[in-house]
Amino acid sequence: MKSTLFALAAIATLTACQGAQTMYQPNPMLAPAALNAQSAARAGDDNPAFLLKRSNPARYRFQEDTRRSICGPNDLQHVNDYNGTLGQPVEFVKKFSPAVGALAQGTPENNRKFCSGTLISENLFLTASHCIDSTITQKFAVFGYEKAAGSADLLPQEAFKIAEVIEDGNASVLDYAILRIEGNPGAKYGFTPIRAVLPDANHLLTIIQHPKGQPKQIESGPLVPNNGKYMAYADLDTEPGSSGSGVLDQTGMLVGVHTNGGCYSGGGANKGIKMTEIIKVSKVVQSLNQAGRAPLVRR
């Protein structure tokens, strides 16, 4: 499905450097999927786990989803083997992937990954609400969980204990959470700015993620027009374990949090909460903006 993007790779490199909001041109064969995505991405269509959490937050325990959400052929690429064919330049991945981490349980030396997330300051980690429960402060955020280029060998990883839940969108019926992490990992791995305006339809979105708890991977695809609190993407692969990943715009700014798999063999779409919705209710994001630590770009 990404064949139309080969010719765009060089153009994307130039526009990323210039900060331009280049529009992605979707594959015309995706029209039926896009139509399905519009109907699938309506307000209130929350992740089943998030609905379960809302029904009884105190007793909620996260359980990993087993359903696939690949949109046609699997186009996911490991970050250090990315070849620039998904519409974003290789430099984009090198710049924005370090701030992406995996939630993990176990010990710093021996753990199992189960969700993804993104640093939005030196010690604040944005993820999905349905990924966290009352045991989250016994777990870790792991950075550097990647395969070495051209190899199956893993690079060194670094685990940071989750200190507390700063904000849980469960209260505002939005599937996001902000965690405070010990050790200020953002000072080493960087953090991602937030865009306060939703991109136009067909804008190229990118999700850097840990699908199925695997080493970090990248996939890109166009934003599908839809209404409500979710954004939809019908040609952007995710998997269980990708929940909580930041959805990035063409220039690497956060415009959403991935929450739901919805692709299937006949169409559908994956989707996430729009950052424009989170900004409305998140005192954390608003205060970061006021302090100049995570500027909200309003363009």
TALINNOR-V156822 format. One line per field, one symbol per residue. ss: DSSP state (H for helix, E for strand, C for the rest). phi: phi as a letter, one per 20 degrees, with the letter a starting at -180 (. if undefined). burial: 1 if it has 24 or more other C-alpha atoms within 12 Angstrom, else 0. A space follows every 50 residues. Layout:
ss: ???
phi: ???
burial: ???
This chain:
ss: CCHHHHHHHHHHHHHHHHCCCCECCCCHHHHHHHHHHHHHCCCCCCCHHH HHHHHCHHHCCCCCCCCCECCCCCCCEEHHHCCCCCCCCHHHHHHHCCCE EEEEEECCCCEEEEEEEEECCCCEEEECHHHCCCCHHHCEEEECCCECCC CCCECCCEEEEEEEEEEEHHHHCCCCEEEEECCCCHHHHCCCCEECCCCC CCEEEEEEECHHHCCCEEEEEECECCCCCEEEECCCCECCCCCCCEEECC CCCEEEEEEECCEECCEECEEEEEHHHHHHHCHHHHHHHHCCCCCEECC
phi: .effegfegfffgffffemfefefeffffegffffffffedegneeggff fffffbgfdfcfcffdefbeenffdfcfgedfdneeodfgfgfffdfgfe cdfbcpcgebbcecbcacfdafcdcebeffedcfeffedcdddnfbefgm befefgdcdcfeeaeebcfgfdlcebbcdedfnlfffeenbdfdeecfff gmffdccebdflmeggccbcaefefadnedddbeccfcbgoegnffedeg dnefcacfccebfbgeqmbebbffffffgfdeffffffffemecgeedb
burial: 11001001101110110000111111000100110111111100111111 01110000000101100111110111111101111111111111111111 11111000001111111111111111111111100110111111111000 00000011111101111111001111111111011100111111110110 11111111111111111111111111111111111111111111111111 1111111111111100111111111111101101100000001111100
